[in-house]
Amino acid sequence: MKEVIAVIFVILFCVFSWKIASAESISNQIMKECVQKYAPNWNKAAACHSDYRVGQSKYKNEKIKKLLAEKPWYRGKNWKWEDKAEYTCVKQYDTGMTICHKPIYIN
């Protein structure tokens, strides 16, 4: 039984490592292209790669803005991410869990 669990753990570790490595390999490939394009000038190569990373960050921010436009209750009070907007939370002392839910409006 322990061997089966160990094999499953190793397989999951390899899959997650492969996903992380493939995401980084795209960035590395862009860096290689920038270095080849601006071979003697390292500052321009670094600026080229920085432009790529800034573009990626802007894309992710646009996705988050779109999500917040569709689901504004994720914003929270005063734009603090840890606060949940309009949620009621109840702490269960026997389990130690905090259960939060949106208010129920009756028309």
C-alpha positions as CSV (number, residue, x, y, z in Angstrom):
1,M,0.0,0.0,0.0
2,K,2.8,2.4,0.9
3,E,4.5,1.7,-2.5
4,V,1.3,2.6,-4.3
5,I,1.0,5.9,-2.5
6,A,4.6,6.6,-3.1
7,V,4.2,5.9,-6.9
8,I,1.1,8.1,-7.1
9,F,2.9,10.9,-5.2
10,V,5.9,10.7,-7.6
11,I,3.6,10.8,-10.7
12,L,1.7,13.8,-9.3
13,F,5.0,15.6,-8.5
14,C,6.2,15.0,-12.1
15,V,3.0,16.3,-13.6
16,F,3.0,19.5,-11.6
17,S,6.7,20.0,-12.2
18,W,6.1,19.6,-15.9
19,K,3.4,22.2,-15.9
20,I,5.6,24.7,-14.1
21,A,8.5,24.0,-16.3
22,S,6.4,24.4,-19.5
23,A,5.1,27.8,-18.3
24,E,8.7,29.0,-17.6
25,S,9.9,27.6,-20.9
26,I,7.7,30.1,-22.8
27,S,9.4,33.0,-21.0
28,N,12.8,31.4,-21.6
29,Q,12.0,31.1,-25.3
30,I,11.1,34.8,-25.5
31,M,14.3,35.7,-23.7
32,K,16.3,33.6,-26.2
33,E,14.6,35.4,-29.1
34,C,15.3,38.8,-27.5
35,V,19.0,38.0,-27.0
36,Q,19.3,36.8,-30.6
37,K,17.6,39.9,-31.9
38,Y,19.7,42.3,-29.8
39,A,22.9,40.2,-29.4
40,P,25.6,42.7,-28.4
41,N,23.2,45.1,-26.5
42,W,22.1,43.4,-23.3
43,N,20.1,46.3,-22.1
44,K,17.8,46.2,-25.2
45,A,17.5,42.4,-24.8
46,A,16.4,42.9,-21.2
47,A,14.0,45.6,-22.2
48,C,12.5,43.3,-24.8
49,H,11.9,40.6,-22.3
50,S,10.6,43.1,-19.8
51,D,8.1,44.3,-22.3
52,Y,6.9,40.7,-22.7
53,R,6.5,40.2,-18.9
54,V,4.7,43.6,-18.6
55,G,2.3,42.5,-21.4
56,Q,1.6,39.2,-19.6
57,S,0.9,41.1,-16.3
58,K,-1.5,43.5,-18.1
59,Y,-3.3,40.6,-19.7
60,K,-3.8,38.9,-16.3
61,N,-5.0,42.2,-14.8
62,E,-7.5,42.6,-17.6
63,K,-8.8,39.1,-16.8
64,I,-9.2,40.0,-13.2
65,K,-10.9,43.3,-14.0
66,K,-13.4,41.4,-16.2
67,L,-14.0,38.8,-13.5
68,L,-14.7,41.7,-11.0
69,A,-17.0,43.3,-13.4
70,E,-19.0,40.1,-13.8
71,K,-18.9,39.2,-10.0
72,P,-18.5,42.4,-8.0
73,W,-19.0,40.6,-4.6
74,Y,-15.4,39.4,-4.9
75,R,-14.2,43.0,-4.4
76,G,-14.8,43.3,-0.7
77,K,-15.0,46.5,1.3
78,N,-12.5,49.2,0.4
79,W,-11.0,46.9,-2.2
80,K,-9.4,44.7,0.5
81,W,-9.3,41.2,-1.0
82,E,-9.5,39.5,2.4
83,D,-12.9,41.0,3.2
84,K,-15.9,39.5,1.6
85,A,-18.5,42.0,0.4
86,E,-22.1,41.6,1.8
87,Y,-21.3,38.2,3.2
88,T,-22.5,36.9,6.6
89,C,-20.0,34.7,8.4
90,V,-20.7,32.4,11.3
91,K,-18.0,30.6,13.2
92,Q,-18.7,27.0,14.2
93,Y,-16.9,26.4,17.4
94,D,-17.2,22.6,17.4
95,T,-15.4,22.3,14.1
96,G,-13.4,25.6,14.1
97,M,-14.6,26.4,10.6
98,T,-16.0,29.8,9.5
99,I,-19.0,29.5,7.1
100,C,-19.8,32.6,5.0
101,H,-22.7,33.0,2.7
102,K,-24.3,35.8,0.6
103,P,-27.5,37.4,2.0
104,I,-30.8,36.0,0.9
105,Y,-33.2,38.7,-0.4
106,I,-36.9,38.1,-0.3
107,N,-38.8,40.2,-2.8
